[in-house]
């Protein structure tokens, strides 16, 4: 008798635990793709493929993030403000950008790009 009661109690508790693990929000309410951000220097701009390569990292730990840039992605310049939008062709190697992006099956896709400055040329060493 104890075994039957213990089994039925275990089934009741486990079914409640499984129900609690199910997501309560509908799929439409959840974000479609998680996002990340990168801040670094523009390495390359490919206008035909609409891609942007950004070099980022600290010290010798560098990495290149390749972003697809759809035509409707807002590209702004911090110096001009939000009202001054840029075209992808206006970004040049050496521009410092901050981009928010998300991962898709086709790669990383940019959501927002902001040009925050330009890399200074290093002082040349004298012999």
N, CA, C and O atoms as CSV, one atom per row, in Angstrom:
chain,resi,resn,atom,element,x,y,z
A,1,UNK,N,N,0.814,-1.188,0.000
A,1,UNK,CA,C,0.000,0.000,0.000
A,1,UNK,C,C,0.865,1.262,0.000
A,1,UNK,O,O,0.590,2.232,-0.705
A,2,UNK,N,N,1.922,1.210,0.819
A,2,UNK,CA,C,2.805,2.366,0.856
A,2,UNK,C,C,3.480,2.594,-0.494
A,2,UNK,O,O,3.713,3.730,-0.906
A,3,UNK,N,N,3.784,1.502,-1.163
A,3,UNK,CA,C,4.466,1.592,-2.457
A,3,UNK,C,C,3.558,2.277,-3.490
A,3,UNK,O,O,4.040,3.083,-4.286
A,4,UNK,N,N,2.275,1.975,-3.491
A,4,UNK,CA,C,1.325,2.583,-4.428
A,4,UNK,C,C,1.177,4.067,-4.124
A,4,UNK,O,O,1.155,4.883,-5.045
A,5,UNK,N,N,1.078,4.422,-2.879
A,5,UNK,CA,C,0.939,5.837,-2.506
A,5,UNK,C,C,2.205,6.616,-2.859
A,5,UNK,O,O,2.130,7.743,-3.348
A,6,UNK,N,N,3.363,6.013,-2.611
A,6,UNK,CA,C,4.625,6.666,-2.919
A,6,UNK,C,C,4.778,6.862,-4.429
A,6,UNK,O,O,5.256,7.906,-4.872
A,7,UNK,N,N,4.381,5.880,-5.207
A,7,UNK,CA,C,4.461,5.974,-6.669
A,7,UNK,C,C,3.519,7.053,-7.192
A,7,UNK,O,O,3.912,7.853,-8.041
A,8,UNK,N,N,2.300,7.085,-6.707
A,8,UNK,CA,C,1.348,8.091,-7.179
A,8,UNK,C,C,1.777,9.494,-6.742
A,8,UNK,O,O,1.586,10.450,-7.493
A,9,UNK,N,N,2.343,9.635,-5.564
A,9,UNK,CA,C,2.844,10.935,-5.114
A,9,UNK,C,C,4.024,11.388,-5.976
A,9,UNK,O,O,4.133,12.566,-6.317
A,10,UNK,N,N,4.895,10.461,-6.320
A,10,UNK,CA,C,6.044,10.778,-7.178
A,10,UNK,C,C,5.569,11.221,-8.554
A,10,UNK,O,O,6.095,12.189,-9.103
A,11,UNK,N,N,4.595,10.538,-9.114
A,11,UNK,CA,C,4.049,10.919,-10.419
A,11,UNK,C,C,3.401,12.300,-10.373
A,11,UNK,O,O,3.545,13.083,-11.312
A,12,UNK,N,N,2.700,12.597,-9.307
A,12,UNK,CA,C,2.048,13.899,-9.163
A,12,UNK,C,C,3.086,15.022,-9.084
A,12,UNK,O,O,2.942,16.045,-9.753
A,13,UNK,N,N,4.111,14.839,-8.283
A,13,UNK,CA,C,5.146,15.859,-8.119
A,13,UNK,C,C,5.937,16.041,-9.412
A,13,UNK,O,O,6.222,17.172,-9.806
A,14,UNK,N,N,6.293,14.948,-10.072
A,14,UNK,CA,C,7.084,15.061,-11.300
A,14,UNK,C,C,6.285,15.701,-12.427
A,14,UNK,O,O,6.851,16.447,-13.226
A,15,UNK,N,N,4.979,15.428,-12.514
A,15,UNK,CA,C,4.172,16.065,-13.562
A,15,UNK,C,C,4.064,17.563,-13.321
A,15,UNK,O,O,4.065,18.339,-14.277
A,16,UNK,N,N,3.971,17.982,-12.076
A,16,UNK,CA,C,3.939,19.416,-11.758
A,16,UNK,C,C,5.290,20.071,-12.064
A,16,UNK,O,O,5.338,21.201,-12.548
A,17,UNK,N,N,6.362,19.375,-11.788
A,17,UNK,CA,C,7.694,19.907,-12.067
A,17,UNK,C,C,7.911,20.077,-13.575
A,17,UNK,O,O,8.494,21.067,-14.017
A,18,UNK,N,N,7.440,19.112,-14.351
A,18,UNK,CA,C,7.559,19.227,-15.805
A,18,UNK,C,C,6.709,20.369,-16.348
A,18,UNK,O,O,7.129,21.073,-17.267
A,19,UNK,N,N,5.536,20.555,-15.796
A,19,UNK,CA,C,4.668,21.644,-16.241
A,19,UNK,C,C,5.282,23.002,-15.916
A,19,UNK,O,O,5.109,23.957,-16.672
A,20,UNK,N,N,5.993,23.092,-14.805
A,20,UNK,CA,C,6.621,24.359,-14.418
A,20,UNK,C,C,7.788,24.719,-15.326
A,20,UNK,O,O,8.147,25.892,-15.434
A,21,UNK,N,N,8.389,23.722,-15.983
A,21,UNK,CA,C,9.522,23.990,-16.858
A,21,UNK,C,C,9.101,24.476,-18.236
A,21,UNK,O,O,9.937,25.000,-18.972
A,22,UNK,N,N,7.860,24.323,-18.605
A,22,UNK,CA,C,7.393,24.755,-19.923
A,22,UNK,C,C,7.354,26.278,-19.968
A,22,UNK,O,O,6.955,26.909,-18.989
A,23,UNK,N,N,7.768,26.893,-21.105
A,23,UNK,CA,C,7.733,28.353,-21.205
A,23,UNK,C,C,6.297,28.847,-21.167
A,23,UNK,O,O,5.415,28.287,-21.817
A,24,UNK,N,N,6.078,29.893,-20.403
A,24,UNK,CA,C,4.729,30.421,-20.256
A,24,UNK,C,C,4.414,31.474,-21.308
A,24,UNK,O,O,3.246,31.670,-21.644
A,25,UNK,N,N,5.431,32.160,-21.840
A,25,UNK,CA,C,5.189,33.190,-22.841
A,25,UNK,C,C,5.033,32.546,-24.208
A,25,UNK,O,O,5.726,31.577,-24.519
A,26,UNK,N,N,4.125,33.075,-25.034
A,26,UNK,CA,C,3.993,32.530,-26.379
A,26,UNK,C,C,5.243,32.808,-27.197
A,26,UNK,O,O,6.009,33.716,-26.875
A,27,UNK,N,N,5.454,32.029,-28.257
A,27,UNK,CA,C,6.663,32.151,-29.073
A,27,UNK,C,C,6.791,33.526,-29.690
A,27,UNK,O,O,7.911,34.005,-29.871
A,28,UNK,N,N,5.698,34.177,-30.018
A,28,UNK,CA,C,5.759,35.499,-30.646
A,28,UNK,C,C,6.260,36.572,-29.667
A,28,UNK,O,O,6.815,37.584,-30.094
A,29,UNK,N,N,6.069,36.358,-28.373
A,29,UNK,CA,C,6.485,37.348,-27.390
A,29,UNK,C,C,7.974,37.283,-27.093
A,29,UNK,O,O,8.554,38.259,-26.617
A,30,UNK,N,N,8.609,36.128,-27.374
A,30,UNK,CA,C,10.035,35.991,-27.120
A,30,UNK,C,C,10.837,36.627,-28.250
A,30,UNK,O,O,10.367,36.651,-29.387
A,31,UNK,N,N,12.040,37.146,-27.971
A,31,UNK,CA,C,12.848,37.724,-29.039
A,31,UNK,C,C,13.216,36.673,-30.076
A,31,UNK,O,O,13.455,35.513,-29.741
A,32,UNK,N,N,13.259,37.089,-31.340
A,32,UNK,CA,C,13.524,36.154,-32.438
A,32,UNK,C,C,14.963,35.658,-32.398
A,32,UNK,O,O,15.218,34.473,-32.608
A,33,UNK,N,N,15.903,36.559,-32.130
A,33,UNK,CA,C,17.311,36.152,-32.112
A,33,UNK,C,C,18.027,36.929,-31.020
A,33,UNK,O,O,17.822,38.135,-30.887
A,34,UNK,N,N,18.859,36.261,-30.241
A,34,UNK,CA,C,19.625,36.981,-29.234
A,34,UNK,C,C,20.597,37.933,-29.923
A,34,UNK,O,O,20.978,37.714,-31.073
A,35,UNK,N,N,20.989,38.967,-29.229
A,35,UNK,CA,C,21.898,39.926,-29.842
A,35,UNK,C,C,23.144,40.116,-29.000
A,35,UNK,O,O,23.181,39.800,-27.810
A,36,UNK,N,N,24.145,40.635,-29.652
A,36,UNK,CA,C,25.429,40.896,-29.027
A,36,UNK,C,C,25.907,42.226,-29.579
A,36,UNK,O,O,25.261,42.800,-30.456
A,37,UNK,N,N,27.016,42.717,-29.085
A,37,UNK,CA,C,27.560,43.956,-29.628
A,37,UNK,C,C,29.069,43.831,-29.744
A,37,UNK,O,O,29.705,43.039,-29.047
A,38,UNK,N,N,29.618,44.625,-30.633
A,38,UNK,CA,C,31.054,44.638,-30.869
A,38,UNK,C,C,31.484,46.084,-31.043
A,38,UNK,O,O,30.759,46.901,-31.610
A,39,UNK,N,N,32.669,46.382,-30.547
A,39,UNK,CA,C,33.259,47.702,-30.728
A,39,UNK,C,C,34.676,47.472,-31.221
A,39,UNK,O,O,35.454,46.752,-30.596
A,40,UNK,N,N,35.002,48.086,-32.340
A,40,UNK,CA,C,36.327,47.881,-32.906
A,40,UNK,C,C,36.535,48.713,-34.148
A,40,UNK,O,O,35.744,49.604,-34.459
A,41,UNK,N,N,37.610,48.413,-34.856
A,41,UNK,CA,C,37.992,49.155,-36.053
A,41,UNK,C,C,37.516,48.427,-37.301
A,41,UNK,O,O,37.595,47.202,-37.399
A,42,UNK,N,N,37.022,49.208,-38.249
A,42,UNK,CA,C,36.608,48.635,-39.527
A,42,UNK,C,C,37.852,48.108,-40.234
A,42,UNK,O,O,38.831,48.830,-40.421
A,43,UNK,N,N,37.794,46.847,-40.620
A,43,UNK,CA,C,38.901,46.217,-41.346
A,43,UNK,C,C,38.635,46.253,-42.833
A,43,UNK,O,O,39.540,46.532,-43.619
A,44,UNK,N,N,37.398,45.972,-43.234
A,44,UNK,CA,C,37.040,45.939,-44.645
A,44,UNK,C,C,35.548,46.180,-44.804
A,44,UNK,O,O,34.750,45.839,-43.931
A,45,UNK,N,N,35.186,46.777,-45.937
A,45,UNK,CA,C,33.795,46.992,-46.310
A,45,UNK,C,C,33.610,46.413,-47.709
A,45,UNK,O,O,34.326,46.790,-48.636
A,46,UNK,N,N,32.659,45.507,-47.866
A,46,UNK,CA,C,32.347,44.929,-49.170
A,46,UNK,C,C,30.949,45.404,-49.554
A,46,UNK,O,O,29.948,44.932,-49.015
A,47,UNK,N,N,30.898,46.351,-50.499
A,47,UNK,CA,C,29.615,46.939,-50.869
A,47,UNK,C,C,28.737,45.968,-51.656
A,47,UNK,O,O,27.515,45.985,-51.510
A,48,UNK,N,N,29.338,45.132,-52.476
A,48,UNK,CA,C,28.541,44.177,-53.263
A,48,UNK,C,C,27.868,43.151,-52.364
A,48,UNK,O,O,26.680,42.869,-52.521
A,49,UNK,N,N,28.611,42.599,-51.435
A,49,UNK,CA,C,28.056,41.593,-50.517
A,49,UNK,C,C,27.357,42.232,-49.322
A,49,UNK,O,O,26.702,41.538,-48.545
A,50,UNK,N,N,27.492,43.549,-49.170
A,50,UNK,CA,C,26.951,44.302,-48.031
A,50,UNK,C,C,27.420,43.686,-46.713
A,50,UNK,O,O,26.619,43.343,-45.844
A,51,UNK,N,N,28.752,43.556,-46.593
A,51,UNK,CA,C,29.340,43.050,-45.362
A,51,UNK,C,C,30.348,44.041,-44.811
A,51,UNK,O,O,30.900,44.869,-45.536
A,52,UNK,N,N,30.570,43.935,-43.521
A,52,UNK,CA,C,31.496,44.798,-42.798
A,52,UNK,C,C,32.324,43.904,-41.895
A,52,UNK,O,O,31.771,43.095,-41.150
A,53,UNK,N,N,33.652,44.039,-41.951
A,53,UNK,CA,C,34.530,43.282,-41.061
A,53,UNK,C,C,35.071,44.238,-40.012
A,53,UNK,O,O,35.617,45.292,-40.338
A,54,UNK,N,N,34.914,43.860,-38.745
A,54,UNK,CA,C,35.345,44.688,-37.616
A,54,UNK,C,C,36.384,43.906,-36.824
A,54,UNK,O,O,36.138,42.773,-36.411
A,55,UNK,N,N,37.557,44.522,-36.612
A,55,UNK,CA,C,38.601,43.918,-35.789
A,55,UNK,C,C,38.409,44.408,-34.365
A,55,UNK,O,O,38.312,45.611,-34.120
A,56,UNK,N,N,38.355,43.479,-33.436
A,56,UNK,CA,C,38.131,43.824,-32.038
A,56,UNK,C,C,39.010,42.949,-31.156
A,56,UNK,O,O,39.540,41.936,-31.612
A,57,UNK,N,N,39.162,43.328,-29.927
A,57,UNK,CA,C,39.924,42.526,-28.982
A,57,UNK,C,C,40.737,43.381,-28.049
A,57,UNK,O,O,40.647,44.609,-28.055
A,58,UNK,N,N,41.549,42.698,-27.230
A,58,UNK,CA,C,42.409,43.363,-26.259
A,58,UNK,C,C,43.805,42.784,-26.399
A,58,UNK,O,O,43.981,41.565,-26.392
A,59,UNK,N,N,44.797,43.652,-26.527
A,59,UNK,CA,C,46.175,43.186,-26.623
A,59,UNK,C,C,46.384,42.336,-27.855
A,59,UNK,O,O,46.051,42.747,-28.966
A,60,UNK,N,N,46.941,41.139,-27.660
A,60,UNK,CA,C,47.189,40.236,-28.773
A,60,UNK,C,C,45.993,39.319,-29.053
A,60,UNK,O,O,46.026,38.536,-30.003
A,61,UNK,N,N,44.959,39.407,-28.250
A,61,UNK,CA,C,43.775,38.568,-28.440
A,61,UNK,C,C,42.794,39.294,-29.352
A,61,UNK,O,O,41.797,39.851,-28.892
A,62,UNK,N,N,43.085,39.282,-30.646
A,62,UNK,CA,C,42.254,39.962,-31.622
A,62,UNK,C,C,41.375,38.966,-32.359
A,62,UNK,O,O,41.729,37.797,-32.511
A,63,UNK,N,N,40.226,39.445,-32.813
A,63,UNK,CA,C,39.354,38.634,-33.646
A,63,UNK,C,C,38.657,39.542,-34.645
A,63,UNK,O,O,38.501,40.741,-34.415
A,64,UNK,N,N,38.247,38.958,-35.740
A,64,UNK,CA,C,37.531,39.695,-36.777
A,64,UNK,C,C,36.094,39.193,-36.790
A,64,UNK,O,O,35.844,37.992,-36.884
A,65,UNK,N,N,35.152,40.133,-36.692
A,65,UNK,CA,C,33.733,39.813,-36.736
A,65,UNK,C,C,33.205,40.297,-38.076
A,65,UNK,O,O,33.297,41.481,-38.399
A,66,UNK,N,N,32.646,39.369,-38.860
A,66,UNK,CA,C,32.092,39.716,-40.168
A,66,UNK,C,C,30.586,39.842,-40.026
A,66,UNK,O,O,29.910,38.904,-39.605
A,67,UNK,N,N,30.066,41.017,-40.382
A,67,UNK,CA,C,28.649,41.311,-40.238
A,67,UNK,C,C,27.998,41.516,-41.589
A,67,UNK,O,O,28.550,42.207,-42.446
A,68,UNK,N,N,26.844,40.933,-41.789
A,68,UNK,CA,C,26.022,41.256,-42.948
A,68,UNK,C,C,25.247,42.516,-42.594
A,68,UNK,O,O,24.740,42.645,-41.480
A,69,UNK,N,N,25.154,43.447,-43.542
A,69,UNK,CA,C,24.500,44.721,-43.279
A,69,UNK,C,C,23.320,44.890,-44.242
A,69,UNK,O,O,23.515,45.320,-45.378
A,70,UNK,N,N,22.097,44.556,-43.803
A,70,UNK,CA,C,20.936,44.781,-44.663
A,70,UNK,C,C,20.764,46.263,-44.981
A,70,UNK,O,O,21.253,47.125,-44.251
A,71,UNK,N,N,20.068,46.548,-46.070
A,71,UNK,CA,C,19.904,47.932,-46.536
A,71,UNK,C,C,19.170,48.812,-45.531
A,71,UNK,O,O,19.377,50.025,-45.518
A,72,UNK,N,N,18.317,48.232,-44.689
A,72,UNK,CA,C,17.531,49.048,-43.756
A,72,UNK,C,C,18.201,49.249,-42.394
A,72,UNK,O,O,17.581,49.801,-41.484
A,73,UNK,N,N,19.443,48.816,-42.240
A,73,UNK,CA,C,20.146,48.977,-40.962
A,73,UNK,C,C,20.569,50.436,-40.795
A,73,UNK,O,O,21.227,50.992,-41.675
A,74,UNK,N,N,20.194,51.068,-39.664
A,74,UNK,CA,C,20.620,52.453,-39.453
A,74,UNK,C,C,22.114,52.542,-39.126
A,74,UNK,O,O,22.607,51.863,-38.226
A,75,UNK,N,N,22.820,53.391,-39.872
A,75,UNK,CA,C,24.242,53.650,-39.629
A,75,UNK,C,C,24.345,55.122,-39.280
A,75,UNK,O,O,24.013,55.981,-40.098
A,76,UNK,N,N,24.804,55.422,-38.066
A,76,UNK,CA,C,24.883,56.811,-37.605
A,76,UNK,C,C,26.319,57.179,-37.274
A,76,UNK,O,O,27.196,56.321,-37.170
A,77,UNK,N,N,26.530,58.471,-37.112
A,77,UNK,CA,C,27.834,59.010,-36.729
A,77,UNK,C,C,27.655,59.747,-35.411
A,77,UNK,O,O,26.819,60.644,-35.305
A,78,UNK,N,N,28.430,59.375,-34.416
A,78,UNK,CA,C,28.293,59.982,-33.094
A,78,UNK,C,C,28.510,61.496,-33.140
A,78,UNK,O,O,27.847,62.234,-32.411
A,79,UNK,N,N,29.425,61.966,-33.980
A,79,UNK,CA,C,29.717,63.398,-34.053
A,79,UNK,C,C,28.552,64.181,-34.639
A,79,UNK,O,O,28.315,65.321,-34.242
A,80,UNK,N,N,27.824,63.590,-35.573
A,80,UNK,CA,C,26.697,64.270,-36.207
A,80,UNK,C,C,25.431,64.089,-35.388
A,80,UNK,O,O,24.563,64.962,-35.389
A,81,UNK,N,N,25.319,62.984,-34.700
A,81,UNK,CA,C,24.127,62.685,-33.908
A,81,UNK,C,C,23.231,61.712,-34.633
A,81,UNK,O,O,23.557,61.267,-35.734
A,82,UNK,N,N,22.111,61.378,-34.035
A,82,UNK,CA,C,21.205,60.371,-34.592
A,82,UNK,C,C,20.519,60.846,-35.872
A,82,UNK,O,O,20.084,60.018,-36.672
A,83,UNK,N,N,20.412,62.138,-36.079
A,83,UNK,CA,C,19.715,62.623,-37.266
A,83,UNK,C,C,20.552,62.487,-38.530
A,83,UNK,O,O,20.011,62.519,-39.635
A,84,UNK,N,N,21.869,62.336,-38.381
A,84,UNK,CA,C,22.737,62.193,-39.541
A,84,UNK,C,C,23.040,60.735,-39.818
A,84,UNK,O,O,23.878,60.133,-39.147
A,85,UNK,N,N,22.363,60.163,-40.802
A,85,UNK,CA,C,22.613,58.762,-41.125
A,85,UNK,C,C,23.669,58.668,-42.218
A,85,UNK,O,O,23.819,59.571,-43.042
A,86,UNK,N,N,24.389,57.565,-42.205
A,86,UNK,CA,C,25.449,57.318,-43.178
A,86,UNK,C,C,25.047,56.161,-44.087
A,86,UNK,O,O,24.159,55.371,-43.767
A,87,UNK,N,N,25.713,56.087,-45.210
A,87,UNK,CA,C,25.586,54.926,-46.082
A,87,UNK,C,C,26.736,53.980,-45.760
A,87,UNK,O,O,27.748,54.397,-45.196
A,88,UNK,N,N,26.585,52.718,-46.114
A,88,UNK,CA,C,27.634,51.740,-45.871
A,88,UNK,C,C,28.928,52.150,-46.568
A,88,UNK,O,O,30.016,51.903,-46.047
A,89,UNK,N,N,28.821,52.771,-47.737
A,89,UNK,CA,C,30.000,53.188,-48.507
A,89,UNK,C,C,30.807,54.276,-47.799
A,89,UNK,O,O,31.973,54.489,-48.130
A,90,UNK,N,N,30.209,54.957,-46.842
A,90,UNK,CA,C,30.918,56.021,-46.118
A,90,UNK,C,C,31.797,55.487,-44.995
A,90,UNK,O,O,32.635,56.220,-44.470
A,91,UNK,N,N,31.621,54.220,-44.615
A,91,UNK,CA,C,32.497,53.624,-43.610
A,91,UNK,C,C,33.786,53.196,-44.294
A,91,UNK,O,O,33.754,52.557,-45.345
A,92,UNK,N,N,34.907,53.545,-43.705
A,92,UNK,CA,C,36.219,53.259,-44.271
A,92,UNK,C,C,37.058,52.476,-43.271
A,92,UNK,O,O,36.827,52.561,-42.065
A,93,UNK,N,N,38.042,51.704,-43.769
A,93,UNK,CA,C,38.967,51.029,-42.850
A,93,UNK,C,C,39.619,52.035,-41.905
A,93,UNK,O,O,40.076,53.096,-42.331
A,94,UNK,N,N,39.656,51.693,-40.634
A,94,UNK,CA,C,40.198,52.588,-39.614
A,94,UNK,C,C,39.122,53.316,-38.826
A,94,UNK,O,O,39.408,53.868,-37.764
A,95,UNK,N,N,37.879,53.330,-39.326
A,95,UNK,CA,C,36.785,53.918,-38.552
A,95,UNK,C,C,36.501,53.028,-37.350
A,95,UNK,O,O,36.491,51.803,-37.469
A,96,UNK,N,N,36.274,53.634,-36.207
A,96,UNK,CA,C,35.911,52.887,-35.007
A,96,UNK,C,C,34.393,52.871,-34.932
A,96,UNK,O,O,33.747,53.919,-34.951
A,97,UNK,N,N,33.831,51.669,-34.845
A,97,UNK,CA,C,32.379,51.517,-34.842
A,97,UNK,C,C,31.933,50.689,-33.655
A,97,UNK,O,O,32.701,49.925,-33.070
A,98,UNK,N,N,30.667,50.865,-33.320
A,98,UNK,CA,C,30.001,50.005,-32.347
A,98,UNK,C,C,28.788,49.445,-33.072
A,98,UNK,O,O,27.992,50.201,-33.630
A,99,UNK,N,N,28.645,48.131,-33.069
A,99,UNK,CA,C,27.549,47.494,-33.791
A,99,UNK,C,C,26.825,46.510,-32.895
A,99,UNK,O,O,27.442,45.774,-32.125
A,100,UNK,N,N,25.513,46.508,-33.009
A,100,UNK,CA,C,24.681,45.511,-32.358
A,100,UNK,C,C,24.268,44.524,-33.436
A,100,UNK,O,O,23.847,44.926,-34.520
A,101,UNK,N,N,24.384,43.236,-33.144
A,101,UNK,CA,C,24.109,42.226,-34.161
A,101,UNK,C,C,23.511,40.986,-33.528
A,101,UNK,O,O,23.517,40.819,-32.308
A,102,UNK,N,N,22.996,40.124,-34.386
A,102,UNK,CA,C,22.439,38.857,-33.935
A,102,UNK,C,C,22.913,37.734,-34.828
A,102,UNK,O,O,23.268,37.954,-35.985
A,103,UNK,N,N,22.916,36.544,-34.294
A,103,UNK,CA,C,23.345,35.379,-35.053
A,103,UNK,C,C,22.181,34.744,-35.784
A,103,UNK,O,O,21.121,34.510,-35.204
A,104,UNK,N,N,22.382,34.473,-37.030
A,104,UNK,CA,C,21.401,33.769,-37.849
A,104,UNK,C,C,22.093,32.575,-38.487
A,104,UNK,O,O,23.302,32.405,-38.329
A,105,UNK,N,N,21.357,31.763,-39.193
A,105,UNK,CA,C,21.962,30.608,-39.871
A,105,UNK,C,C,22.943,31.060,-40.943
A,105,UNK,O,O,23.898,30.346,-41.248
A,106,UNK,N,N,22.721,32.230,-41.514
A,106,UNK,CA,C,23.594,32.736,-42.576
A,106,UNK,C,C,24.795,33.489,-42.036
A,106,UNK,O,O,25.652,33.901,-42.819
A,107,UNK,N,N,24.890,33.681,-40.737
A,107,UNK,CA,C,26.004,34.422,-40.141
A,107,UNK,C,C,25.485,35.527,-39.239
A,107,UNK,O,O,24.311,35.543,-38.870
A,108,UNK,N,N,26.372,36.452,-38.886
A,108,UNK,CA,C,25.980,37.566,-38.032
A,108,UNK,C,C,25.350,38.663,-38.880
A,108,UNK,O,O,25.867,39.015,-39.940
A,109,UNK,N,N,24.223,39.203,-38.403
A,109,UNK,CA,C,23.504,40.258,-39.111
A,109,UNK,C,C,23.439,41.482,-38.210
A,109,UNK,O,O,23.002,41.394,-37.063
A,110,UNK,N,N,23.877,42.625,-38.735
A,110,UNK,CA,C,23.894,43.859,-37.959
A,110,UNK,C,C,22.477,44.409,-37.811
A,110,UNK,O,O,21.666,44.335,-38.734
A,111,UNK,N,N,22.195,44.965,-36.624
A,111,UNK,CA,C,20.921,45.634,-36.366
A,111,UNK,C,C,21.108,47.147,-36.356
A,111,UNK,O,O,20.279,47.881,-36.894
A,112,UNK,N,N,22.192,47.611,-35.747
A,112,UNK,CA,C,22.495,49.038,-35.634
A,112,UNK,C,C,24.006,49.191,-35.701
A,112,UNK,O,O,24.739,48.394,-35.115
A,113,UNK,N,N,24.482,50.224,-36.419
A,113,UNK,CA,C,25.911,50.526,-36.491
A,113,UNK,C,C,26.089,52.005,-36.183
A,113,UNK,O,O,25.369,52.849,-36.716
A,114,UNK,N,N,27.056,52.316,-35.319
A,114,UNK,CA,C,27.366,53.703,-34.991
A,114,UNK,C,C,28.865,53.920,-35.157
A,114,UNK,O,O,29.672,53.198,-34.570
A,115,UNK,N,N,29.234,54.915,-35.957
A,115,UNK,CA,C,30.649,55.285,-36.065
A,115,UNK,C,C,30.952,56.199,-34.893
A,115,UNK,O,O,30.334,57.253,-34.742
A,116,UNK,N,N,31.917,55.788,-34.053
A,116,UNK,CA,C,32.227,56.548,-32.848
A,116,UNK,C,C,33.522,57.346,-32.970
A,116,UNK,O,O,33.829,58.158,-32.098
A,117,UNK,N,N,34.272,57.130,-34.025
A,117,UNK,CA,C,35.515,57.886,-34.202
A,117,UNK,C,C,36.371,57.278,-35.287
A,117,UNK,O,O,35.908,56.493,-36.115
A,118,UNK,N,N,37.632,57.664,-35.260
A,118,UNK,CA,C,38.602,57.186,-36.239
A,118,UNK,C,C,39.876,56.851,-35.498
A,118,UNK,O,O,40.258,57.560,-34.567
A,119,UNK,N,N,40.548,55.767,-35.903
A,119,UNK,CA,C,41.811,55.406,-35.266
A,119,UNK,C,C,42.857,56.447,-35.623
A,119,UNK,O,O,42.943,56.889,-36.768
A,120,UNK,N,N,43.657,56.838,-34.624
A,120,UNK,CA,C,44.753,57.764,-34.875
A,120,UNK,C,C,45.915,56.992,-35.455
A,120,UNK,O,O,46.132,55.825,-35.129
A,121,UNK,N,N,46.656,57.657,-36.317
A,121,UNK,CA,C,47.866,57.020,-36.836
A,121,UNK,C,C,48.902,57.008,-35.720
A,121,UNK,O,O,49.052,57.984,-34.984
A,122,UNK,N,N,49.604,55.904,-35.605
A,122,UNK,CA,C,50.643,55.767,-34.587
A,122,UNK,C,C,51.838,56.641,-34.935
A,122,UNK,O,O,52.082,56.928,-36.107
A,123,UNK,N,N,52.564,57.052,-33.946
A,123,UNK,CA,C,53.765,57.849,-34.144
A,123,UNK,C,C,54.864,56.927,-34.658
A,123,UNK,O,O,55.133,55.880,-34.068
A,124,UNK,N,N,55.495,57.319,-35.756
A,124,UNK,CA,C,56.528,56.487,-36.330
A,124,UNK,C,C,57.769,56.537,-35.459
A,124,UNK,O,O,58.141,57.591,-34.944
A,125,UNK,N,N,58.397,55.399,-35.303
A,125,UNK,CA,C,59.617,55.325,-34.499
A,125,UNK,C,C,60.787,55.917,-35.277
A,125,UNK,O,O,60.922,55.685,-36.479
A,126,UNK,N,N,61.619,56.670,-34.600
A,126,UNK,CA,C,62.804,57.232,-35.252
A,126,UNK,C,C,63.998,56.343,-34.964
A,126,UNK,O,O,64.147,55.848,-33.847
A,127,UNK,N,N,64.867,56.128,-35.974
A,127,UNK,CA,C,66.002,55.243,-35.735
A,127,UNK,C,C,67.033,55.828,-34.815
A,127,UNK,O,O,68.042,55.183,-34.530
